[in-house]
Amino acid sequence: AGLSGWGGSRASEKALQTMKQSEIDLSGHTSQIVTEELLQKAGIVWTMTAAHRAAILAQFPKFADRVHMLSPTNQDVLDPFGGTAEAYNQCAEQICEHLDARMDILELRSLSEK
């Protein structure tokens, strides 16, 4: 979900192709805007950039305990939008690496909910 623009946009062709390489189908994906209701439903929110995190917290400060950078070292994930296919591939690799590093958090949350 994002903070600017409008909801309902489809994934870019390069994003579709990049994810297809990993057998992930984004053809039904549409964007949505971050709302208080969406944040209320989320157990954890990971942002791609520090600026995105700051913007969410400026608008919704009561969710500070749920909104974190995806990167465990708080480094921005590069936005490939408008870039080359290689930029999309690099972004996907970054996201996968960060998700792998965050699996412990997901597993702990899953265990605590049982």
VEXTOR-850701 format. One record per atom (N, C-alpha, C, O): residue in three letters; atom name; x, y, z. Coordinates in nm, 3 decimals. Atoms other than C-alpha are relative to their C-alpha. Layout:
<rs>
R   r  a      px      py      pz
R ALA CA       X       Y       Z
...
</rs>
This chain:
<rs>
R   r  a      px      py      pz
R ALA  N   0.085  -0.118   0.000
R ALA CA   0.000   0.000   0.000
R ALA  C   0.089   0.124   0.000
R ALA  O   0.201   0.121   0.052
R GLY  N  -0.079  -0.122   0.011
R GLY CA   0.119   0.351  -0.068
R GLY  C  -0.072   0.119   0.060
R GLY  O  -0.187   0.109   0.103
R LEU  N   0.055  -0.122  -0.057
R LEU CA   0.061   0.704   0.053
R LEU  C  -0.039   0.104  -0.103
R LEU  O  -0.120   0.193  -0.074
R SER  N   0.030  -0.101   0.101
R SER CA   0.047   0.898  -0.270
R SER  C  -0.064  -0.067  -0.120
R SER  O  -0.062  -0.190  -0.133
R GLY  N   0.064   0.054   0.119
R GLY CA  -0.135   0.856  -0.596
R GLY  C  -0.140  -0.045   0.031
R GLY  O  -0.211   0.016   0.111
R TRP  N   0.136   0.050  -0.017
R TRP CA  -0.450   0.655  -0.612
R TRP  C   0.003  -0.152   0.001
R TRP  O   0.096  -0.215  -0.051
R GLY  N   0.010   0.144  -0.003
R GLY CA  -0.557   0.302  -0.551
R GLY  C  -0.052  -0.054  -0.132
R GLY  O  -0.105   0.021  -0.215
R GLY  N   0.054   0.064   0.118
R GLY CA  -0.648   0.055  -0.820
R GLY  C   0.094  -0.013  -0.118
R GLY  O   0.054  -0.065  -0.222
R SER  N  -0.096   0.012   0.110
R SER CA  -0.334   0.076  -1.034
R SER  C   0.055  -0.141  -0.006
R SER  O   0.078  -0.205   0.098
R ARG  N  -0.058   0.134   0.018
R ARG CA  -0.200  -0.247  -1.178
R ARG  C   0.152   0.006   0.013
R ARG  O   0.212   0.112   0.002
R ALA  N  -0.147   0.010  -0.004
R ALA CA   0.158  -0.366  -1.138
R ALA  C   0.055   0.029  -0.139
R ALA  O  -0.008  -0.001  -0.240
R SER  N  -0.063  -0.031   0.129
R SER CA   0.395  -0.247  -1.410
R SER  C   0.037  -0.128  -0.073
R SER  O   0.049  -0.235  -0.013
R GLU  N  -0.036   0.116   0.081
R GLU CA   0.485  -0.479  -1.693
R GLU  C   0.133  -0.061   0.046
R GLU  O   0.147  -0.183   0.050
R LYS  N  -0.130   0.052  -0.046
R LYS CA   0.844  -0.506  -1.565
R LYS  C  -0.014  -0.072   0.134
R LYS  O   0.054  -0.172   0.158
R ALA  N   0.024   0.069  -0.127
R ALA CA   0.719  -0.597  -1.217
R ALA  C  -0.066  -0.136  -0.025
R ALA  O  -0.030  -0.235   0.038
R LEU  N   0.066   0.126   0.035
R LEU CA   0.492  -0.863  -1.368
R LEU  C   0.101  -0.102  -0.050
R LEU  O   0.099  -0.218  -0.010
R GLN  N  -0.099   0.090   0.059
R GLN CA   0.781  -1.011  -1.566
R GLN  C   0.102  -0.047   0.104
R GLN  O   0.140  -0.164   0.107
R THR  N  -0.097   0.035  -0.103
R THR CA   1.024  -1.001  -1.273
R THR  C  -0.056  -0.106   0.093
R THR  O   0.011  -0.205   0.123
R MET  N   0.060   0.094  -0.094
R MET CA   0.787  -1.182  -1.041
R MET  C  -0.036  -0.132  -0.068
R MET  O  -0.034  -0.238  -0.005
R LYS  N   0.031   0.123   0.075
R LYS CA   0.688  -1.431  -1.312
R LYS  C   0.120  -0.094   0.000
R LYS  O   0.103  -0.216  -0.001
R GLN  N  -0.122   0.082  -0.004
R GLN CA   1.051  -1.551  -1.308
R GLN  C   0.005  -0.085   0.127
R GLN  O   0.067  -0.192   0.129
R SER  N   0.006   0.074  -0.127
R SER CA   0.986  -1.662  -0.948
R SER  C  -0.133  -0.072   0.016
R SER  O  -0.170  -0.115   0.126
R GLU  N   0.130   0.068   0.002
R GLU CA   0.651  -1.815  -1.045
R GLU  C  -0.102   0.066   0.091
R GLU  O  -0.184  -0.001   0.154
R ILE  N   0.097  -0.078  -0.076
R ILE CA   0.457  -1.537  -0.872
R ILE  C  -0.081   0.080  -0.100
R ILE  O  -0.026   0.153  -0.182
R ASP  N   0.090  -0.066   0.094
R ASP CA   0.154  -1.406  -1.060
R ASP  C  -0.056   0.128   0.062
R ASP  O  -0.137   0.122   0.155
R LEU  N   0.050  -0.129  -0.049
R LEU CA   0.089  -1.035  -1.001
R LEU  C  -0.111   0.056  -0.089
R LEU  O  -0.150   0.172  -0.072
R SER  N   0.096  -0.053   0.096
R SER CA  -0.168  -1.005  -1.279
R SER  C  -0.128   0.051   0.066
R SER  O  -0.194   0.140   0.012
R GLY  N   0.119  -0.046  -0.070
R GLY CA  -0.451  -0.961  -1.029
R GLY  C   0.026   0.107   0.105
R GLY  O  -0.066   0.153   0.172
R HIS  N  -0.037  -0.098  -0.102
R HIS CA  -0.262  -0.715  -0.809
R HIS  C  -0.044   0.141  -0.040
R HIS  O  -0.028   0.181  -0.156
R THR  N   0.026  -0.143   0.018
R THR CA  -0.386  -0.358  -0.772
R THR  C   0.048   0.073   0.125
R THR  O   0.046   0.019   0.235
R SER  N  -0.052  -0.079  -0.111
R SER CA  -0.243  -0.083  -0.557
R SER  C  -0.114   0.045   0.090
R SER  O  -0.230   0.049   0.050
R GLN  N   0.096  -0.058  -0.092
R GLN CA  -0.416   0.055  -0.252
R GLN  C   0.070   0.104   0.085
R GLN  O   0.191   0.099   0.104
R ILE  N  -0.053  -0.108  -0.082
R ILE CA  -0.370   0.360  -0.034
R ILE  C   0.000  -0.045   0.147
R ILE  O  -0.092  -0.114   0.191
R VAL  N  -0.006   0.030  -0.143
R VAL CA  -0.261   0.324   0.329
R VAL  C  -0.111   0.078   0.071
R VAL  O  -0.125   0.199   0.053
R THR  N   0.107  -0.061  -0.078
R THR CA  -0.555   0.392   0.557
R THR  C   0.014  -0.044   0.145
R THR  O   0.085  -0.139   0.176
R GLU  N  -0.001   0.040  -0.141
R GLU CA  -0.608   0.379   0.931
R GLU  C  -0.059  -0.140   0.016
R GLU  O  -0.008  -0.219   0.096
R GLU  N   0.062   0.133  -0.008
R GLU CA  -0.833   0.076   0.882
R GLU  C   0.098  -0.109  -0.042
R GLU  O   0.105  -0.215   0.021
R LEU  N  -0.099   0.097   0.046
R LEU CA  -0.562  -0.106   0.687
R LEU  C   0.109  -0.022   0.104
R LEU  O   0.149  -0.135   0.130
R LEU  N  -0.102   0.011  -0.104
R LEU CA  -0.303  -0.030   0.955
R LEU  C  -0.053  -0.070   0.124
R LEU  O   0.019  -0.145   0.189
R GLN  N   0.061   0.064  -0.117
R GLN CA  -0.543  -0.140   1.227
R GLN  C  -0.003  -0.151  -0.017
R GLN  O   0.016  -0.225   0.080
R LYS  N   0.007   0.144   0.028
R LYS CA  -0.576  -0.481   1.060
R LYS  C   0.138  -0.065  -0.005
R LYS  O   0.150  -0.186   0.015
R ALA  N  -0.135   0.054   0.018
R ALA CA  -0.200  -0.522   1.010
R ALA  C   0.068  -0.026   0.133
R ALA  O   0.064   0.058   0.223
R GLY  N  -0.078   0.029  -0.119
R GLY CA   0.008  -0.692   1.274
R GLY  C   0.135   0.069  -0.006
R GLY  O   0.189   0.113   0.096
R ILE  N  -0.128  -0.066   0.023
R ILE CA   0.326  -0.550   1.125
R ILE  C  -0.001   0.058  -0.141
R ILE  O  -0.057  -0.001  -0.233
R VAL  N  -0.010  -0.066   0.131
R VAL CA   0.398  -0.310   0.839
R VAL  C   0.148   0.026  -0.025
R VAL  O   0.216   0.088   0.056
R TRP  N  -0.138  -0.025   0.039
R TRP CA   0.732  -0.307   0.662
R TRP  C   0.001   0.096  -0.116
R TRP  O  -0.069   0.078  -0.216
R THR  N  -0.013  -0.098   0.107
R THR CA   0.827  -0.009   0.453
R THR  C   0.130  -0.022  -0.076
R THR  O   0.225  -0.080  -0.024
R MET  N  -0.118   0.016   0.084
R MET CA   1.076   0.000   0.169
R MET  C   0.104   0.109   0.026
R MET  O   0.223   0.088   0.004
R THR  N  -0.093  -0.112  -0.022
R THR CA   1.227   0.337   0.263
R THR  C  -0.028   0.068   0.133
R THR  O  -0.137   0.057   0.189
R ALA  N   0.016  -0.078  -0.123
R ALA CA   1.284   0.553   0.569
R ALA  C  -0.101   0.112  -0.021
R ALA  O  -0.179   0.145   0.069
R ALA  N   0.094  -0.108   0.030
R ALA CA   1.089   0.832   0.399
R ALA  C  -0.144  -0.051   0.002
R ALA  O  -0.234   0.018   0.050
R HIS  N   0.134   0.060   0.000
R HIS CA   0.790   0.602   0.350
R HIS  C  -0.045  -0.026   0.144
R HIS  O  -0.159   0.002   0.179
R ARG  N   0.033   0.025  -0.141
R ARG CA   0.802   0.499   0.717
R ARG  C  -0.035   0.131   0.070
R ARG  O  -0.133   0.139   0.143
R ALA  N   0.023  -0.130  -0.063
R ALA CA   0.826   0.862   0.828
R ALA  C  -0.134   0.060  -0.044
R ALA  O  -0.205   0.119   0.037
R ALA  N   0.127  -0.054   0.051
R ALA CA   0.532   0.960   0.607
R ALA  C  -0.119  -0.072   0.063
R ALA  O  -0.219  -0.008   0.098
R ILE  N   0.108   0.075  -0.064
R ILE CA   0.314   0.682   0.748
R ILE  C  -0.015   0.044   0.146
R ILE  O  -0.126   0.066   0.193
R LEU  N   0.006  -0.038  -0.141
R LEU CA   0.406   0.776   1.105
R LEU  C  -0.045   0.144   0.020
R LEU  O  -0.108   0.176   0.121
R ALA  N   0.047  -0.138  -0.009
R ALA CA   0.344   1.146   1.038
R ALA  C  -0.152   0.005  -0.011
R ALA  O  -0.218   0.087   0.054
R GLN  N   0.144   0.003   0.022
R GLN CA  -0.007   1.062   0.924
R GLN  C  -0.073  -0.088   0.103
R GLN  O  -0.187  -0.060   0.140
R PHE  N   0.063   0.097  -0.092
R PHE CA  -0.075   0.773   1.165
R PHE  C   0.095  -0.034   0.115
R PHE  O   0.140  -0.148   0.125
R PRO  N  -0.101   0.023  -0.103
R PRO CA   0.153   0.813   1.471
R PRO  C  -0.034  -0.111   0.100
R PRO  O   0.057  -0.169   0.160
R LYS  N   0.035   0.102  -0.099
R LYS CA  -0.042   0.570   1.689
R LYS  C   0.040  -0.141  -0.042
R LYS  O   0.029  -0.235   0.037
R PHE  N  -0.042   0.131   0.048
R PHE CA   0.086   0.282   1.474
R PHE  C   0.152  -0.017  -0.002
R PHE  O   0.204  -0.104  -0.071
R ALA  N  -0.148   0.004   0.000
R ALA CA   0.456   0.345   1.547
R ALA  C   0.055  -0.136   0.039
R ALA  O   0.162  -0.175  -0.008
R ASP  N  -0.049   0.132  -0.044
R ASP CA   0.490   0.005   1.715
R ASP  C  -0.014  -0.107  -0.109
R ASP  O   0.043  -0.216  -0.095
R ARG  N   0.022   0.098   0.108
R ARG CA   0.381  -0.171   1.392
R ARG  C   0.076   0.031  -0.127
R ARG  O   0.093  -0.057  -0.212
R VAL  N  -0.058  -0.043   0.128
R VAL CA   0.563   0.025   1.122
R VAL  C   0.152   0.000   0.011
R VAL  O   0.210   0.073   0.091
R HIS  N  -0.145   0.018  -0.004
R HIS CA   0.923  -0.076   1.055
R HIS  C   0.056  -0.004  -0.142
R HIS  O  -0.016  -0.028  -0.238
R MET  N  -0.069   0.017   0.127
R MET CA   1.176  -0.073   0.776
R MET  C   0.012  -0.150  -0.029
R MET  O   0.035  -0.229   0.062
R LEU  N  -0.019   0.140   0.037
R LEU CA   1.192  -0.401   0.583
R LEU  C   0.145  -0.042   0.024
R LEU  O   0.170  -0.153   0.072
R SER  N  -0.142   0.030  -0.019
R SER CA   1.572  -0.386   0.593
R SER  C   0.033  -0.002   0.149
R SER  O   0.005   0.095   0.219
R PRO  N  -0.039   0.006  -0.141
R PRO CA   1.701  -0.503   0.932
R PRO  C   0.104   0.106   0.038
R PRO  O   0.118   0.141   0.155
R THR  N  -0.100  -0.104  -0.025
R THR CA   1.977  -0.241   0.895
R THR  C  -0.051   0.138  -0.038
R THR  O   0.026   0.234  -0.047
R ASN  N   0.066  -0.127   0.032
R ASN CA   1.729   0.034   0.803
R ASN  C   0.052   0.067  -0.127
R ASN  O   0.056   0.190  -0.136
R GLN  N  -0.041  -0.053   0.130
R GLN CA   1.862   0.074   0.450
R GLN  C  -0.120  -0.001  -0.094
R GLN  O  -0.202  -0.092  -0.091
R ASP  N   0.109  -0.007   0.096
R ASP CA   1.625   0.183   0.176
R ASP  C   0.012  -0.111  -0.105
R ASP  O   0.122  -0.145  -0.148
R VAL  N   0.007   0.088   0.116
R VAL CA   1.516  -0.071  -0.085
R VAL  C  -0.017   0.092  -0.121
R VAL  O  -0.106   0.178  -0.122
R LEU  N   0.005  -0.087   0.117
R LEU CA   1.577   0.090  -0.422
R LEU  C  -0.130  -0.020  -0.076
R LEU  O  -0.171  -0.133  -0.102
R ASP  N   0.125   0.004   0.075
R ASP CA   1.258   0.176  -0.610
R ASP  C   0.032  -0.014  -0.149
R ASP  O   0.094   0.075  -0.206
R PRO  N  -0.034   0.021   0.140
R PRO CA   1.283   0.032  -0.962
R PRO  C  -0.094   0.069  -0.098
R PRO  O  -0.070   0.065  -0.219
R PHE  N   0.104  -0.053   0.089
R PHE CA   0.979   0.218  -1.099
R PHE  C   0.059   0.087  -0.110
R PHE  O   0.133   0.182  -0.084
R GLY  N  -0.050  -0.073   0.116
R GLY CA   1.056   0.343  -1.448
R GLY  C   0.139  -0.042  -0.043
R GLY  O   0.191   0.010  -0.141
R GLY  N  -0.136   0.043   0.029
R GLY CA   1.391   0.165  -1.448
R GLY  C   0.004  -0.120  -0.093
R GLY  O  -0.096  -0.159  -0.154
R THR  N  -0.024   0.114   0.088
R THR CA   1.536  -0.126  -1.637
R THR  C  -0.050  -0.129   0.064
R THR  O  -0.083  -0.133   0.183
R ALA  N   0.036   0.132  -0.053
R ALA CA   1.446  -0.492  -1.600
R ALA  C   0.100  -0.042   0.107
R ALA  O   0.063  -0.105   0.205
R GLU  N  -0.103   0.033  -0.098
R GLU CA   1.776  -0.532  -1.414
R GLU  C  -0.028   0.070   0.134
R GLU  O  -0.006   0.011   0.240
R ALA  N   0.035  -0.071  -0.123
R ALA CA   1.665  -0.267  -1.161
R ALA  C  -0.112  -0.073   0.075
R ALA  O  -0.109  -0.082   0.197
R TYR  N   0.109   0.077  -0.062
R TYR CA   1.348  -0.467  -1.098
R TYR  C   0.053  -0.129   0.060
R TYR  O   0.012  -0.168   0.170
R ASN  N  -0.060   0.124  -0.053
R ASN CA   1.551  -0.786  -1.055
R ASN  C   0.079   0.027   0.127
R ASN  O   0.071  -0.049   0.223
R GLN  N  -0.078  -0.035  -0.119
R GLN CA   1.786  -0.615  -0.808
R GLN  C  -0.092   0.031   0.118
R GLN  O  -0.064  -0.008   0.232
R CYS  N   0.097  -0.032  -0.105
R CYS CA   1.489  -0.481  -0.612
R CYS  C  -0.060  -0.128   0.058
R CYS  O  -0.071  -0.143   0.179
R ALA  N   0.058   0.127  -0.046
R ALA CA   1.332  -0.828  -0.595
R ALA  C   0.100  -0.077   0.085
R ALA  O   0.063  -0.137   0.186
R GLU  N  -0.104   0.068  -0.079
R GLU CA   1.662  -0.972  -0.471
R GLU  C   0.015   0.063   0.137
R GLU  O   0.026  -0.007   0.238
R GLN  N  -0.009  -0.069  -0.128
R GLN CA   1.686  -0.705  -0.201
R GLN  C  -0.116  -0.038   0.091
R GLN  O  -0.097  -0.069   0.208
R ILE  N   0.119   0.032  -0.079
R ILE CA   1.331  -0.774  -0.086
R ILE  C   0.010  -0.142   0.054
R ILE  O  -0.019  -0.166   0.172
R CYS  N  -0.014   0.140  -0.045
R CYS CA   1.395  -1.150  -0.071
R CYS  C   0.102  -0.013   0.112
R CYS  O   0.078  -0.083   0.210
R GLU  N  -0.103   0.005  -0.104
R GLU CA   1.713  -1.100   0.132
R GLU  C  -0.053   0.055   0.132
R GLU  O  -0.032  -0.004   0.238
R HIS  N   0.054  -0.061  -0.122
R HIS CA   1.535  -0.871   0.379
R HIS  C  -0.109  -0.087   0.062
R HIS  O  -0.117  -0.099   0.184
R LEU  N   0.104   0.089  -0.054
R LEU CA   1.238  -1.108   0.411
R LEU  C   0.062  -0.120   0.069
R LEU  O   0.015  -0.163   0.174
R ASP  N  -0.071   0.112  -0.065
R ASP CA   1.476  -1.395   0.485
R ASP  C   0.050   0.042   0.138
R ASP  O   0.040  -0.034   0.234
R ALA  N  -0.054  -0.049  -0.127
R ALA CA   1.634  -1.183   0.758
R ALA  C  -0.111   0.027   0.102
R ALA  O  -0.086   0.025   0.223
R ARG  N   0.113  -0.031  -0.088
R ARG CA   1.290  -1.101   0.901
R ARG  C  -0.084  -0.123   0.037
R ARG  O  -0.179  -0.111   0.113
R MET  N   0.081   0.119  -0.026
R MET CA   1.159  -1.458   0.910
R MET  C  -0.012  -0.032   0.149
R MET  O  -0.115  -0.082   0.193
R ASP  N   0.006   0.027  -0.144
R ASP CA   1.244  -1.487   1.280
R ASP  C  -0.113   0.079   0.065
R ASP  O  -0.180   0.028   0.155
R ILE  N   0.108  -0.081  -0.055
R ILE CA   1.001  -1.204   1.356
R ILE  C  -0.135  -0.061  -0.036
R ILE  O  -0.224  -0.070   0.049
R LEU  N   0.126   0.062   0.042
R LEU CA   0.727  -1.369   1.154
R LEU  C  -0.028  -0.128   0.077
R LEU  O  -0.141  -0.152   0.119
R GLU  N   0.018   0.126  -0.072
R GLU CA   0.783  -1.703   1.322
R GLU  C  -0.036   0.025   0.146
R GLU  O  -0.122  -0.045   0.201
R LEU  N   0.032  -0.032  -0.139
R LEU CA   0.779  -1.549   1.671
R LEU  C  -0.142   0.052   0.014
R LEU  O  -0.214   0.015   0.107
R ARG  N   0.137  -0.052  -0.005
R ARG CA   0.459  -1.358   1.597
R ARG  C  -0.101  -0.112  -0.020
R ARG  O  -0.205  -0.117   0.046
R SER  N   0.090   0.112   0.027
R SER CA   0.299  -1.671   1.459
R SER  C  -0.015  -0.088   0.124
R SER  O  -0.126  -0.131   0.157
R LEU  N   0.005   0.082  -0.120
R LEU CA   0.389  -1.868   1.771
R LEU  C  -0.076   0.068   0.113
R LEU  O  -0.149   0.002   0.187
R SER  N   0.067  -0.072  -0.109
R SER CA   0.262  -1.597   2.006
R SER  C  -0.150   0.012  -0.023
R SER  O  -0.225   0.036   0.072
R GLU  N   0.143  -0.009   0.030
R GLU CA  -0.075  -1.592   1.829
R GLU  C  -0.072  -0.132   0.023
R GLU  O  -0.195  -0.137   0.016
R LYS  N   0.063   0.133  -0.020
R LYS CA  -0.136  -1.964   1.899
R LYS  C  -0.037  -0.022   0.143
R LYS  O  -0.090  -0.128   0.177
</rs>
